[in-house]
Amino acid sequence: MGLAERQAACEAAVREAGAVARRYFEGGVEVLEKTGPQDLLSVADQECEALLVARLSAAFPGDGFQGEEGAAGLGDGASAGVWVIDPIDGTNNFVRGDPMWCVSVSYNVGDCTELGVIYDVMADHLFSARRGAGATLNGARKLAVSTRHDGDLGRAMVCVGTSTQAPRACFAGLMRSLADTGCGLRFGGSTALALCYVAAGRWDAYYEYGTNTWDALAGHLLVTEAGGRVTPFPVRDADGRIETRRHKTYAAAPDLYDALDAHIEASRALA
């Protein structure tokens, strides 16, 4: 089966996983720490990832998987596509009752992300993109990045991801630098959903010092298909496996990209 069939199956599976996550969100969920107090895991993460793998592997038994919570498999050969799954992006928001969280899945062949599907569960907004076919919201509205800023950072709304991976000097330097431009600043707590906001024109740019493939790949494709510009994010490592190291995530409307990137790179030099 082709990409259109995979996109439809993924959209259905993501909606189903979102319904499971919502029941936990509204009813309470046990929370565990992974690597520290700001890196959390819930039973909902594990159950949603297992559901997504079950649905997609049943439909496409030759495909591989890489999930944030441990799902992994190479598929039936080097040419097989790989689904990269973040069952709940924004777990810290999720466990605190903040509705800014989502389910994010991408489908990748070689070094290319072919499909990206992100479900903002509490808003019932399904963002979906297929390479070369554009990006949509709930299957109807075509997404396009914002142009209201007229290329002026002082008119832009910029979201910055807060990460324990970022050296404090870098984050503080960027905040000072951006504040001097007069741009509006936002903090979301979900990389995938923030990238959807850029694709939908709600925000003009998003930056985070270091994110994982499961946080970024689906959203990067959405922004690209909505006419935005993104920093290249590696799908695979030097050995051909799905990349698991963190990388810079940056997406913006094209006429803001270079000006904002100058502020970002200046702050990264403070590390």
C-alpha positions in Angstrom: 0.0 0.0 0.0 1.1 3.6 -0.7 1.4 6.8 1.3 -2.2 7.8 1.0 -3.3 4.6 2.6 -0.7 4.9 5.3 -1.8 8.4 6.0 -5.4 7.4 6.4 -4.5 4.5 8.6 -2.2 6.6 10.7 -4.9 9.3 11.2 -7.4 6.7 12.4 -4.8 5.1 14.8 -3.8 8.5 16.2 -7.4 9.5 16.9 -7.9 6.2 18.7 -4.8 6.6 20.8 -5.9 10.2 21.5 -9.2 8.9 22.9 -7.3 6.6 25.3 -5.0 9.4 26.4 -8.0 11.7 27.0 -9.6 9.2 29.3 -6.4 9.2 31.4 -6.1 13.0 31.2 -9.6 13.5 32.6 -9.5 10.6 35.1 -6.0 10.8 36.5 -2.9 8.8 35.8 0.1 7.3 37.6 3.3 9.2 36.9 6.9 7.9 36.9 10.2 9.6 36.4 12.5 8.5 33.6 15.8 10.5 33.8 14.7 13.2 36.3 11.9 15.3 37.7 11.3 17.1 34.4 11.4 13.9 32.3 8.2 12.0 33.1 6.4 8.9 31.9 2.8 7.9 32.5 0.9 4.6 32.0 -1.0 6.6 29.3 2.2 7.0 27.3 2.9 3.3 27.4 -0.6 2.3 26.5 -1.0 4.7 23.6 2.4 3.7 22.1 1.4 0.0 22.3 -1.9 0.8 20.6 -0.3 2.7 17.8 2.3 0.0 17.1 -0.5 -2.7 17.2 -2.7 -0.9 14.7 0.0 0.2 12.3 1.9 -3.1 12.4 -1.3 -5.0 11.7 -2.0 -2.8 8.6 1.7 -2.7 7.4 3.5 -5.7 8.8 6.7 -4.9 6.9 7.2 -1.5 8.4 9.6 -0.7 11.3 9.0 1.3 14.5 10.8 3.6 16.8 8.9 4.9 19.8 9.8 7.3 22.6 8.8 4.8 25.2 10.8 1.9 23.8 9.0 0.4 20.8 11.6 -0.6 18.2 11.9 -2.8 15.2 13.6 -2.5 11.8 10.9 -3.9 9.5 11.5 -6.5 6.8 14.5 -4.9 5.1 16.6 -1.8 4.4 13.9 -0.4 2.2 11.1 -0.6 4.8 9.7 2.6 6.1 9.9 3.3 9.8 7.1 4.9 12.0 8.5 7.2 14.7 6.1 7.6 17.5 5.6 10.0 20.4 2.5 8.7 22.1 2.1 11.9 24.3 4.3 14.9 23.5 4.0 17.3 26.4 3.8 14.7 29.1 4.7 17.3 31.8 1.6 19.3 30.7 -0.5 16.2 30.4 0.1 15.0 34.0 -0.6 18.6 35.4 -3.9 19.0 33.6 -2.6 21.4 31.0 -4.3 20.7 27.7 -1.3 21.5 25.5 -0.2 18.0 24.6 -0.6 15.8 21.6 0.0 12.5 19.9 2.6 12.6 17.1 3.6 10.1 14.5 5.8 10.3 11.4 6.5 7.8 8.6 10.0 7.8 7.3 11.7 6.2 4.3 15.5 6.4 4.2 16.4 9.9 5.3 13.1 11.4 4.3 9.9 12.0 6.3 7.0 11.1 4.1 4.1 11.5 6.5 3.4 13.5 9.6 0.3 13.3 11.7 -0.2 15.2 15.0 -3.4 15.1 17.0 -4.2 18.0 19.4 -6.6 15.8 21.4 -8.3 18.3 23.7 -9.0 20.7 20.8 -9.9 17.8 18.5 -7.5 19.2 15.9 -5.9 16.7 13.6 -2.9 18.1 11.7 -1.8 15.9 8.8 0.8 16.2 6.0 2.1 14.1 3.1 5.2 15.1 1.4 4.3 17.0 -1.8 0.6 17.0 -1.0 0.4 19.9 1.5 -0.7 20.0 5.2 -4.3 20.1 6.5 -6.3 20.6 9.7 -9.1 18.1 10.2 -8.8 17.1 6.6 -10.3 20.3 5.2 -8.4 23.5 6.0 -5.2 23.9 4.1 -2.4 25.1 6.4 -0.1 28.0 5.6 2.5 29.8 7.7 1.8 33.3 8.8 2.7 36.4 6.8 1.2 39.0 9.1 4.6 39.9 10.5 5.8 41.4 7.2 9.3 40.0 7.8 9.7 42.1 11.0 10.7 40.3 14.1 9.2 43.1 16.2 5.8 42.0 14.8 6.4 38.3 15.2 5.1 35.7 17.8 8.0 33.4 18.7 7.7 30.2 20.8 10.8 29.0 22.6 11.0 25.5 24.0 12.5 25.2 27.5 14.8 22.2 27.8 17.0 20.9 30.6 19.4 20.1 27.8 20.0 23.7 27.1 22.8 25.5 29.0 21.3 28.2 31.1 23.6 30.9 29.5 22.2 30.0 26.1 18.6 30.2 27.1 19.1 33.4 29.1 21.0 35.0 26.3 18.4 34.2 23.7 15.6 35.5 25.9 17.4 38.8 26.3 18.2 39.0 22.6 14.6 38.3 21.5 13.1 40.7 24.1 15.2 43.5 22.6 13.6 42.9 19.2 10.1 43.5 20.7 8.7 40.2 19.4 6.0 38.4 21.4 7.3 35.3 23.3 5.5 32.1 24.1 6.3 28.9 25.9 4.3 25.8 25.1 5.7 22.6 26.6 5.1 20.4 23.4 7.5 20.6 20.5 5.2 18.8 18.1 2.2 21.0 18.9 4.3 24.2 18.7 5.4 23.2 15.2 1.7 22.7 14.3 1.0 26.2 15.5 3.7 27.5 13.2 2.3 25.5 10.3 -1.2 26.9 11.0 0.1 30.5 11.2 -0.8 30.9 14.9 2.9 31.4 15.8 5.6 32.7 13.4 8.5 30.6 14.6 9.6 27.9 17.1 13.0 27.1 18.5 14.3 24.5 20.9 18.0 23.9 21.8 17.8 20.1 21.5 14.9 17.7 20.7 14.5 14.1 19.6 13.2 12.6 16.3 9.9 11.7 17.8 9.4 15.3 19.0 10.3 16.9 15.7 9.9 14.9 12.5 6.1 15.0 12.0 6.0 18.7 12.8 8.9 19.6 10.6 7.0 18.1 7.6 3.9 20.0 8.5 5.8 23.3 8.6 7.5 22.5 5.3 4.3 21.5 3.6 2.6 24.7 4.9 5.3 26.8 3.2 7.6 27.3 6.2 11.4 26.8 6.5 13.0 24.3 8.9 16.5 23.5 10.0 17.4 20.0 8.6 16.8 17.3 11.2 18.6 14.0 10.7 16.2 11.0 10.4 18.9 8.3 10.7 22.4 8.1 12.3 25.6 7.1 10.6 24.7 3.4 11.0 21.4 3.8 9.3 19.3 3.5 12.5 16.7 6.1 13.5 18.6 9.0 15.1 18.2 9.1 18.9 20.5 12.0 19.7 19.0 15.4 20.3 19.3 18.1 17.6 18.4 21.8 17.2 14.7 22.2 16.2 14.0 25.5 14.4 11.0 26.3 12.2 9.8 29.7 10.9 8.0 31.6 8.2 10.6 32.0 5.4 11.1 35.8 5.6 11.8 35.6 9.3 14.1 32.6 9.3 17.5 34.2 8.7 17.0 37.1 11.0 15.8 34.9 13.9 18.5 32.3 13.3 21.2 34.9 13.8 19.8 35.4 17.4 19.7 31.7 17.9 23.2 31.0 16.8 24.6 33.9 18.8 22.9 32.4 21.9 24.2 28.9 21.1 27.8 30.3 21.0 27.4 31.0 24.8 27.4 27.3 25.6 
